[in-house]
Amino acid sequence: MQTTLKIGTRGSPLALAQAHETRARLMAAHGLQEAAFEVVVISTSGDRIQDRPLSEAGGKGLFTKEIEEALLARRIDIAVHSSKDMPTLLPEGLELSAFLPREDARDAFVGKAAKRIADLPQGAKVGSSSLRRQALIRRMRPDLDVVMFRGNVQTRLRKLDEGVADGTILAYAGLKRLGLEHVVTDLMPLDIFRPAPGQGAICIESRIGDRDVEKMLMAIHDVPTGQALACERAFLAALDGSCRTPIAGHATISGETLSFAGLIISPDGTTSHEVELDGPAKDAARIGADAARTVRTKAGETFFDGWA
Ligand SMILES: NCc1[nH]cc(CCC(=O)O)c1CC(=O)O
């Protein structure tokens, strides 16, 4: 018998759902049984730090460090991640080798006091720990009280039930993967509430040059999602200097054409700069980098200094 393929993942319900989806796709693509895989749960610093915003604790790498160490040490063969949580720079020797077909990239509002953000009473509390969501909420409704909200999706929904806030924003994709779409009271339009780069896309990380793994993953890789992500990640990489600057970016593919829309916004929501750029899908990364240059020029360098 072949050796099992070890799939590394975080232990949250969403991470496990994503690992299981990846396993199911690999089983279907290669006619394999569940026994051909082993799901290895790895706890990360991001899972353990619960008392402060991650942007303060050291940013995105917190959800991936221990998993990447396991990949490099060959304790696992592939790692399944939310693309949104992936830093733009990966450790030497690792790459994002496959993307699953993207789920709906929109943010979803889960409201208690009202179904839509626009209908919340003056001064209502909206929970979020994402700088991007906080800024976009403040831009829509400067009167709202944006409160810190951390923990996994279930924890946040429980806090809502306990009355800690009157509403929260979560990724629609994550709620769908958890079978929780029924809690959604409104979907945020893409053009006024732009998603985070990578939102809704599951990616698979592996060791560069691991041919057997690459061959297996090729069968489940979605080319348009890969192109959209190359663009969004190039946009983020070119702006990433400060992880305190809220950044949104979303690319869609139609035939051979990629359309990108990006945004940078001050944390208080009062100042934002937008960019839209189309081009051949094969130039995805170049389009993302060009869009970053455009929005940087519009904003001016000092834009990034104000809230470091
Ligand atoms: N940082 C947590 C995280 N990372 C990815 C998702 C959602 C799933 C996705 O975007 O694919 C979530 C939860 C959320 O934002 O509601």
The ligand as a Gaussian input file, in Angstrom:
#p B3LYP/6-31G(d) Opt

LIG

0 1
 N       -9.303000      35.231000       9.867000
 C      -10.270000      34.215000      10.024000
 C      -10.803000      33.724000       8.730000
 N       -9.992000      33.324000       7.745000
 C      -10.771000      32.941000       6.672000
 C      -12.089000      33.122000       7.044000
 C      -13.268000      32.854000       6.213000
 C      -13.088000      31.887000       5.068000
 C      -12.486000      32.467000       3.842000
 O      -12.313000      33.680000       3.692000
 O      -12.170000      31.647000       2.948000
 C      -12.122000      33.601000       8.352000
 C      -13.302000      33.922000       9.178000
 C      -13.990000      35.186000       8.747000
 O      -13.355000      36.124000       8.223000
 O      -15.219000      35.280000       8.934000

